[in-house]
Amino acid sequence: MRQPAMPWRSPLWLLLLATMLSTTRLLALAGGMARPGCQERCGNLSIPYPFGIGPGCFRSGFEVRCDNDAGEAYLGGKGSNLWAFDIFLLQGEARVHKHLTWDCYNDTGITDFARSPMDLASYYQISHTKNKFTAIGCDTIAFIQGENANSYTSGCMSFCSSNASVDTSGQCTGMGCCQTSIPANLTYFNTTFSTRRSTSVLEFNPCSYAFVIETQQFRFDVSDLADHHFADKYSDGVPLVLNWVVGEESCDEAKKNMSSYACLSKNSECIPSVNSPGYLCNCSSGYGGNPYLEEGCQDIDECAFPEQYLCFGQCTNTIGSYSCTCPKGTRSTDASMINCVPYQDPTQTVKMVLGISISTVFLLLCIFTVVIQYQKRKLIKEKDGFFKQNGGFILLEKMRSRRVDTVRVFSKEELENATNNFDKRRELGRGGHGTVYKGIMKDNRVVAIKRSKVCNTNQKDEFVQEIIILSQINHRNVVRLLGCCLEVEVPMLVYEFIPNSTLFQLVHSEGSFISLDDRLRIALESAEALAYLHSSAFPPIIHGDVKSSNILLDDNYTAKVTDFGGSHMLAKNETQFMTMVQGTLGYLDPEYLQERQLTEKSDVYSFGVVILELITRKTAIYSEDSSERKGLASSFMMAMKENKLQDMLDKSIIGVGMEPLRVISELAKKCLSMKGDERPQMTEVVEQLKVIRRTWQENLTKHHAV
């Protein structure tokens, strides 16, 4: 396996480290970084300008309030509760405390709760690279809602039925703790929970917590679930990293208004912030200090730091730099890199240099040739290793023994050439199991190439078996597998290319018209594909992630079921126990969520949500206007119970009459039953859809005849 790069060994990194160390020493010698005459510290925290305490000591937007009795500093001045314990001037970062959001329950419901939104001033943003949204608890679904340039909502789920099922690795894997990333440029967020449905976890986990925390400062522990232990441990809040900029405009724009330009030192320069829109200031090369003060950046005496600024001769400090020369009687081609040596005859020196140069060039050519050959052998060995690791030899043997000629084993180079080295512009979509690219083969055939995220090498036999089985699936409503590539760390699968995007995009695109007959046809074709997988494939296949975005549409808008990354093969009437819940929020079978047992009826439930999308044109998790987000399945079941079905349906198809819509709604209701045993088989769903569509077409024909 390739060793990770070590950037601290590069000359550029060493130079940056030297500059930072020298700047730190210069600041220490200068006696602080605050504005002259202003308070430099609050407790243990140093307050560098543009931050400051008191009038005239800070730049607008960077006031710091100091509680001298407690030794605590608060960003934002009077009334602020943003308690800071680190400010990093060069990086444009600050570390602050942030209180928790939590709900505590007993048998009757919520007994205690706390909410802690964060709303930042314009110069501050929540770091998306150093923080993560985290939730702790069993039977816990937590949401984060925020604002950057757009409104943002995300969530994570954590489920565990007992102490024994909690993940003890210290990682947030969804069993006791879950984590997800946050977007860039976030200035406001609020955290909420979906109400708990199970009381079985109250004995060992009465509370759920949600918070944004600095990733490196958090490691999950099972004891965090007990009583109010976690809230007590972080009673002052969890650590969180903020990015800050001294101005929100670009460097070019900022320089146009010198009255507000923040880089006051004449030996400073403006640098764009890498973390958020706006700019920061830095001392120019050869200078150190505080660039936000007029005399803040002072010349660095490089000769005082020989460990950072190398010189093998006589070092002389200059303004903004230094020179390194050899003593009289010695010479060097570069005294800052090469030792000074006694002066020799010029011709002899030329001959020696020429000989050394020729020898060096020859040696480099030899080394280069050896390295190239070594890399070639290493690459071939690596490919062979991956091919064997991924079960390539087993696959070839089974293909020969079973005379499988519909699947081809592609090379890594073929797929790289087909996708222009996996160019982002070739991406067709991203999912929970990987990324799909559009590929153009040498014969101009267009294919879809799925590059998975992870692969369990301990299951290579099952992976090979899955390829063999998928290669034998021959159904017009299932995307056909063309081949695979096994000489990479994570295997890639090659499918037929389907041009008309997904059912999700068709249904939820504004302005598109879809007739009821087309909706019934697409539902029937998708159901036939799932029924084929459940009843005709051997062994039966459970798709595991049925949703509208996994149903593709070809040139004739014929439905094609795809994405078998979460699928499972099992014997008839067998169930699959899952250690971690997989699938998509809004489509997940509630019985599967509670009992972790994946069955064919789990696909039936998810398909019921797809039917609802077709007749309501609402997403699986939706919101109306600015109201809170709702689950489509639960809203539909409530509407059926209250006889308000018409309020849920797509207005564009209500004109065809309510009778066919009631019939298909009843079918969806059966599919969405909370108990799997009460749901129909997919073969039954197919038959009912055929009857519904045939009846609708006959009635439509009679109507036109009249």
VOVEX-56634 format. One line per field, with one value per residue (C-alpha): residue number from 1; x, z, y. Coordinates in steps of 0.2 Angstrom, whole numbers, plus 2048, in hexadecimal, padded with zeros to 3 digits. Layout:
BEGIN
nr	[NUM/...]
px	[X/...]
pz	[Z/...]
py	[Y/...]
// end
This chain:
BEGIN
nr	[1/2/3/4/5/6/7/8/9/10/11/12/13/14/15/16/17/18/19/20/21/22/23/24/25/26/27/28/29/30/31/32/33/34/35/36/37/38/39/40/41/42/43/44/45/46/47/48/49/50/51/52/53/54/55/56/57/58/59/60/61/62/63/64/65/66/67/68/69/70/71/72/73/74/75/76/77/78/79/80/81/82/83/84/85/86/87/88/89/90/91/92/93/94/95/96/97/98/99/100/101/102/103/104/105/106/107/108/109/110/111/112/113/114/115/116/117/118/119/120/121/122/123/124/125/126/127/128/129/130/131/132/133/134/135/136/137/138/139/140/141/142/143/144/145/146/147/148/149/150/151/152/153/154/155/156/157/158/159/160/161/162/163/164/165/166/167/168/169/170/171/172/173/174/175/176/177/178/179/180/181/182/183/184/185/186/187/188/189/190/191/192/193/194/195/196/197/198/199/200/201/202/203/204/205/206/207/208/209/210/211/212/213/214/215/216/217/218/219/220/221/222/223/224/225/226/227/228/229/230/231/232/233/234/235/236/237/238/239/240/241/242/243/244/245/246/247/248/249/250/251/252/253/254/255/256/257/258/259/260/261/262/263/264/265/266/267/268/269/270/271/272/273/274/275/276/277/278/279/280/281/282/283/284/285/286/287/288/289/290/291/292/293/294/295/296/297/298/299/300/301/302/303/304/305/306/307/308/309/310/311/312/313/314/315/316/317/318/319/320/321/322/323/324/325/326/327/328/329/330/331/332/333/334/335/336/337/338/339/340/341/342/343/344/345/346/347/348/349/350/351/352/353/354/355/356/357/358/359/360/361/362/363/364/365/366/367/368/369/370/371/372/373/374/375/376/377/378/379/380/381/382/383/384/385/386/387/388/389/390/391/392/393/394/395/396/397/398/399/400/401/402/403/404/405/406/407/408/409/410/411/412/413/414/415/416/417/418/419/420/421/422/423/424/425/426/427/428/429/430/431/432/433/434/435/436/437/438/439/440/441/442/443/444/445/446/447/448/449/450/451/452/453/454/455/456/457/458/459/460/461/462/463/464/465/466/467/468/469/470/471/472/473/474/475/476/477/478/479/480/481/482/483/484/485/486/487/488/489/490/491/492/493/494/495/496/497/498/499/500/501/502/503/504/505/506/507/508/509/510/511/512/513/514/515/516/517/518/519/520/521/522/523/524/525/526/527/528/529/530/531/532/533/534/535/536/537/538/539/540/541/542/543/544/545/546/547/548/549/550/551/552/553/554/555/556/557/558/559/560/561/562/563/564/565/566/567/568/569/570/571/572/573/574/575/576/577/578/579/580/581/582/583/584/585/586/587/588/589/590/591/592/593/594/595/596/597/598/599/600/601/602/603/604/605/606/607/608/609/610/611/612/613/614/615/616/617/618/619/620/621/622/623/624/625/626/627/628/629/630/631/632/633/634/635/636/637/638/639/640/641/642/643/644/645/646/647/648/649/650/651/652/653/654/655/656/657/658/659/660/661/662/663/664/665/666/667/668/669/670/671/672/673/674/675/676/677/678/679/680/681/682/683/684/685/686/687/688/689/690/691/692/693/694/695/696/697/698/699/700/701/702/703/704/705/706]
px	[800/806/80D/805/80F/818/816/821/831/82E/839/829/822/832/833/821/825/834/82A/81D/82A/833/823/81E/82F/82E/81D/823/831/826/81B/80B/7FF/7F2/7F0/7FC/7F5/7E7/7E5/7EF/7E7/7D7/7DB/7E6/7E1/7EC/7E1/7EA/7E4/7D8/7D0/7D0/7C8/7C1/7BE/7CB/7D3/7CA/7C6/7B3/7AB/7B9/7B5/7B9/7B1/7BC/7B4/7C4/7BD/7BA/7C9/7BD/7BD/7AD/7AE/7A1/7A1/793/785/78F/790/79E/7AB/7BC/7CB/7D7/7D9/7E5/7EB/7F4/7E7/7D8/7D0/7C9/7C3/7B4/7A8/797/788/77F/76E/766/755/752/744/73A/72C/720/72B/737/73B/749/751/75D/75F/76F/76F/77E/77D/78D/792/797/7AA/7A8/7A4/7A3/7B2/7AC/7BD/7C0/7AE/7A1/78F/78D/77F/77F/771/768/758/75E/75B/763/762/76D/765/770/774/782/77F/770/765/76C/765/76D/76C/773/76B/771/769/76D/761/76C/77C/783/77F/789/799/7A7/7B5/7B4/7AE/79D/796/783/782/782/78A/789/792/791/79A/793/794/7A0/79C/790/78B/77C/775/768/767/757/751/744/73A/73F/734/73B/73B/746/756/751/759/76B/768/75B/762/767/774/778/786/794/7A5/7B7/7BB/7CC/7C5/7B7/7B8/7A8/7A7/799/797/791/780/77D/772/778/78A/78E/785/78E/79F/79C/793/79D/79A/7A4/7B3/7AF/7BA/7B5/7BD/7BE/7C3/7C8/7BE/7B1/7B7/7C5/7D6/7D5/7C4/7CB/7DA/7CF/7C9/7D9/7CF/7C7/7D6/7DC/7EE/7F5/807/812/81A/80A/800/7EE/7EA/7DA/7D2/7D2/7C4/7B7/7B3/7BE/7D0/7DD/7EE/7FF/811/81B/829/838/82C/823/816/804/800/7F0/7FA/804/814/80F/81A/82D/83C/841/854/856/868/861/858/865/85A/84D/858/867/877/888/892/890/87E/879/868/860/84F/842/84F/861/871/87D/88F/89F/8AE/8BD/8C7/8B8/8A9/899/88C/87F/885/873/872/884/894/8A1/8B1/8C3/8C5/8CD/8D4/8C6/8CA/8CB/8BB/8B3/8B9/8B4/8A2/8A1/8A6/89A/88C/88E/88F/880/876/87B/877/866/862/866/85C/84D/84E/84E/840/835/838/834/824/81E/821/819/80A/808/80A/7FE/7F1/7F4/7F2/7E1/7DB/7DE/7D8/7C7/7C5/7CA/7D0/7C1/7B6/7BF/7BE/7AB/7A8/7B1/7A8/797/79A/796/79A/78F/79C/7AD/7BB/7C2/7D3/7D6/7DD/7CE/7C2/7CE/7CF/7BC/7B9/7C7/7CF/7BF/7BD/7B0/7A7/7A3/79A/788/784/78A/782/785/78E/799/79A/794/79D/799/7A5/7A9/7B2/7BD/7AF/7A5/799/793/792/790/79F/79B/7AA/7A6/7AC/7B0/7B2/7B4/7C2/7BB/7AC/7B5/7AC/79B/7A0/7A5/795/78B/794/78F/77D/77B/783/775/767/75E/74F/74A/747/758/768/773/784/792/7A1/7AD/7BF/7C8/7DA/7D6/7D4/7C2/7B9/7B0/7A0/79B/789/77F/77D/76B/769/75A/760/755/743/747/74C/73D/730/737/73D/732/727/728/717/715/705/6FD/6FF/712/713/709/715/725/71E/71A/72A/734/729/72C/73F/73E/732/73F/74D/743/73A/744/756/75F/763/757/75E/758/75C/75E/75D/74D/74A/745/757/75C/74F/757/74D/753/74F/73D/73C/73B/740/750/754/767/774/776/783/778/770/771/76E/766/75C/749/740/750/754/764/76A/773/77F/77E/76E/771/765/75D/754/741/742/748/73C/738/738/74A/74F/749/74E/75D/755/755/748/73F/731/73E/73F/72C/72B/738/72E/71E/727/72C/719/715/722/71A/708/70D/71D/723/735/737/73B/733/72D/720/724/72F/728/732/737/72B/72C/721/71C/716/70D/704/6FE/6F7/6EE/6E6/6E1/6D9/6D1/6DB/6E4/6E0/6EA/6FA/6F7/700/6F3/6F7/6F0/6E1/6D7/6D7/6CB/6CF/6CA/6DA/6E4/6DB/6DF/6F2/6F2/6EB/6F9/706/6FE/700/712/715/70E/719/71A/722/716/708/710/70D/71A/722/719/709/70D/710/700/6F6/6FF/6FB/6E9/6E9/6F1/6E6/6D6/6DC/6E0/6CF/6C6/6D0/6CC/6B9/6BA/6C2/6B5/6A7]
pz	[800/7FC/80A/80F/80A/818/814/822/819/80A/809/807/817/821/81B/820/831/833/82F/83C/84A/846/847/857/85F/858/85F/870/870/86B/87A/873/864/86B/866/870/880/880/88B/883/88D/894/8A0/896/885/87B/872/861/857/84E/85D/86C/87D/880/875/868/86A/85D/84B/848/84A/854/866/874/885/894/8A4/8AE/8BE/8B4/8A8/899/888/87E/86B/866/875/881/882/878/87F/872/87F/876/87C/86D/85F/851/848/839/835/837/844/855/861/86B/877/871/87C/878/871/87A/87E/88D/88E/899/895/893/887/888/89A/897/888/883/872/86D/85C/856/84C/848/842/830/832/83A/833/83A/833/828/827/83A/841/83F/844/851/85A/869/86E/86A/85F/85B/84A/84B/83F/83C/833/82E/822/816/805/805/812/818/820/825/832/839/841/850/855/862/86B/87A/882/879/868/86B/861/86D/860/865/853/84E/843/846/856/865/85B/849/840/830/828/827/818/815/819/827/832/83B/840/84B/851/854/856/84F/85E/865/861/86C/87F/880/881/88F/89D/896/88B/891/887/875/871/861/85F/853/85A/855/84D/855/866/867/869/86D/87D/883/893/88A/888/89B/8A5/8A2/8A2/891/896/8A6/89D/891/89D/896/884/877/86D/85C/84F/846/837/837/82A/82C/81D/812/802/7F7/7F8/7E8/7EF/800/7FA/7F1/801/80C/81A/81E/818/826/821/82A/82B/81C/81C/81B/80D/80A/808/803/811/80C/818/814/809/80D/811/81F/821/823/825/815/813/81E/82B/83A/846/845/834/83A/844/83B/842/845/838/83C/834/839/83E/834/83B/84D/847/83E/840/835/829/824/820/81E/81E/825/828/827/82A/81E/81E/819/815/819/810/812/80B/80D/816/80D/805/803/7F7/7F4/7E6/7F3/805/80C/806/803/80E/80A/804/802/7F1/7E4/7D2/7C7/7B9/7C5/7CD/7BC/7B8/7C9/7C8/7B6/7BB/7CA/7BF/7B2/7BF/7C8/7B8/7B4/7C5/7C4/7B4/7BB/7CA/7C0/7B5/7C4/7CC/7BD/7BB/7CE/7CD/7BE/7C7/7D6/7CC/7C4/7D5/7DD/7CF/7D1/7E4/7E2/7D5/7E0/7F0/7E7/7E1/7CF/7CD/7D5/7CA/7BA/7BF/7C3/7B2/7A9/7B3/7B1/79F/7A3/794/798/7A5/7A0/7AB/7A7/7AB/7B5/7A6/79C/7A8/7AC/799/797/7A5/7A1/7B1/7BB/7B7/7C2/7B3/7AE/7BF/7BD/7CF/7E1/7ED/7FE/7F6/7E9/7DA/7C8/7B9/7A7/79D/78A/785/776/76B/76F/77A/789/79A/7AC/7B8/7CA/7D6/7E7/7F7/801/7FF/80C/806/812/807/7F6/7F4/7F6/7EB/7DD/7DF/7DE/7CD/7C6/7CC/7C6/7B5/7B3/7B7/7A7/7AA/7A0/7AF/7B8/7B2/7AA/7B1/7A3/7AD/7BB/7BF/7CD/7CC/7D7/7EA/7E9/7DB/7CD/7C4/7B2/7AE/79E/79D/7A0/798/7A0/7B2/7C0/7C5/7D4/7C8/7BC/7CA/7D4/7C6/7C5/7B5/7AF/7AB/7AF/7AA/7B6/7A9/7A9/7BC/7BD/7AF/7B8/7C8/7C0/7B7/7C7/7D1/7C4/7C6/7D9/7D7/7CB/7D8/7E6/7DD/7CD/7D2/7DA/7E8/7EA/7EB/7F7/7F0/800/7FA/7F0/7EC/7DD/7DA/7D8/7CA/7B9/7A9/798/787/787/79A/79E/7B1/7B5/7C7/7CB/7D9/7E2/7ED/7FC/7F6/7FF/7F8/803/803/801/810/819/822/823/833/831/83E/836/82E/81C/810/80E/81A/816/80D/81B/821/834/838/831/83B/84B/849/83D/832/81F/816/805/80E/811/7FE/7FE/80B/801/7F1/7FA/7FD/7EA/7E6/7F1/7E8/7D7/7DD/7E8/7E0/7F2/7F7/804/811/80D/814/80F/80E/81D/828/830/826/825/820/811/817/828/820/813/820/82B/81C/818/82A/82B/819/812/804/7F7/801/7FE/7EC/7DD/7D7/7C5/7C5/7D0/7C1/7BA/7C9/7DA/7D8/7D0/7DC/7EB/7E5/7E2/7F3/7FC/7F4/7FA/80B/80C/806/815/822/832/833/825/826/821/811/801/7F7/7E8/7DC/7E4/7E2/7CF/7CD/7D6/7CB/7BB/7C0/7C5/7B5/7AA/7B2/7B0/79E/79B/7A3/799/789/78E/792/781/778/780]
py	[800/811/81B/82C/83B/844/857/85C/856/862/871/87C/875/878/88A/88D/885/890/89F/89B/897/8A7/8B1/8A9/8AE/8BF/8C2/8BC/8C8/8D6/8D3/8CE/8D1/8DD/8EF/8FA/8FF/8F1/8E2/8D4/8C5/8BF/8B0/8A4/8AB/8B7/8C4/8C9/8D8/8D9/8D2/8DD/8E1/8F2/902/905/8F4/8EA/8EB/8EC/8DB/8D4/8DA/8CE/8CF/8C9/8C3/8C6/8BD/8AD/8B0/8AD/8B6/8B8/8BC/8C9/8D5/8D9/8CC/8BF/8AD/8A7/8A2/8A0/897/898/8A5/8A1/8B1/8A9/89C/8A7/89B/89C/88E/891/888/883/87C/86C/869/85A/852/846/83A/82E/823/831/83B/84A/84F/85B/864/871/87A/884/88C/895/8A6/8AE/8BF/8C2/8C0/8AF/89E/88C/882/874/86C/86B/868/85B/859/84C/843/838/82C/81C/81D/82F/839/84A/858/867/876/885/893/897/89E/892/889/879/86A/859/84C/83C/82C/822/812/805/7F9/7F5/7F9/7EA/7F1/802/804/804/808/81B/81F/826/818/81A/80F/81B/829/830/83E/847/856/868/873/882/894/88F/89E/898/887/87F/86D/863/851/845/83F/82E/820/812/811/802/80C/818/80D/810/81F/82C/83B/83F/84D/857/863/869/865/866/855/852/856/849/836/82C/822/816/820/82F/826/824/830/842/83E/846/856/857/854/862/86E/87D/877/86D/874/87B/883/894/89B/8AE/8BB/8CD/8D2/8CA/8D0/8CA/8D1/8DC/8E3/8E6/8F0/8FC/903/907/90E/8FD/8F2/8E7/8E4/8F3/8EE/8F4/8E3/8D9/8D2/8CD/8BA/8B2/8A8/895/891/89E/8AD/8BC/8C0/8BF/8C8/8C1/8C8/8C9/8BC/8C0/8C9/8C3/8CA/8D1/8D7/8E0/8ED/8FB/8F6/8E4/8DB/8DD/8D6/8C5/8C3/8B2/8B1/8AF/89F/894/884/88C/897/88C/895/88B/89B/8AD/8B2/8C4/8CB/8D6/8DF/8D2/8C5/8BF/8BB/8AD/8AF/8A5/8AB/8B2/8A4/898/896/88E/88D/891/894/892/880/87A/87B/888/87F/886/88F/885/888/88D/880/872/878/878/866/860/868/861/850/850/857/849/83C/843/844/832/82C/835/82D/81C/81F/826/816/80B/814/813/801/7FE/809/7FE/7EE/7F5/7FB/7E9/7E1/7ED/7E9/7D6/7D8/7E1/7D5/7C6/7D0/7D4/7C2/7C4/7B2/7AB/7B5/7B0/79D/79F/7A8/79A/78C/794/79A/7AC/7B7/7C6/7CE/7D5/7D8/7E9/7F0/800/809/805/80D/81C/820/81E/82B/836/831/832/844/84D/853/841/83E/838/837/834/828/820/812/81B/826/822/829/82A/820/81F/80F/80E/807/817/80D/817/80F/813/810/80E/812/80B/813/804/7F1/7E4/7D9/7CB/7C9/7C7/7B6/7BF/7CD/7C1/7B7/7C8/7CC/7BB/7BC/7CE/7C9/7BC/7C8/7CB/7D7/7E6/7F0/7ED/7F6/7E9/7E5/7E5/7E2/7E6/7EC/7E3/7E9/7F8/7F9/7FB/7F1/7FB/7F5/7FA/7FB/800/812/819/82B/833/835/82F/82E/83A/848/845/845/854/85F/86F/871/85F/856/844/83B/82F/821/825/825/814/80D/812/80B/7FB/7F9/7FC/7F0/7E3/7E5/7E3/7D4/7CC/7CF/7C8/7B9/7B4/7B7/7A9/7AC/7BA/7CB/7D9/7EA/7F3/805/807/819/824/82A/817/815/81B/81F/81A/823/81D/821/80F/80C/803/7FF/802/803/7F2/7F9/7F5/7E5/7D5/7C3/7B6/7A6/7A6/7AD/7B1/7C1/7CB/7D2/7E2/7E9/7FB/802/806/80F/821/82B/82C/81B/810/802/806/7F4/7F2/801/7FA/7E7/7E9/7DB/7DE/7D4/7D5/7DF/7ED/7F0/7F0/7FE/808/805/80C/81C/81D/81B/829/834/830/835/844/84A/84D/847/839/847/857/868/874/886/889/87C/86E/85F/850/83E/83B/829/82F/83E/833/826/835/83C/82B/829/83A/838/846/83D/84A/857/84C/848/851/85E/85B/849/84C/851/83F/83A/834/821/81B/826/81E/80D/810/819/80A/7FF/80C/80B/7F8/7F9/806/7FB/7FC/7E9/7E0/7D1/7DC/7E3/7DA/7D1/7DA/7CE/7D3/7E5/7E2/7D9/7E7/7F4/7EB/7EB/7FD/803/7F7/7FE/810/80D/805/813/820/817/817/829/82E/822/82C]
// end
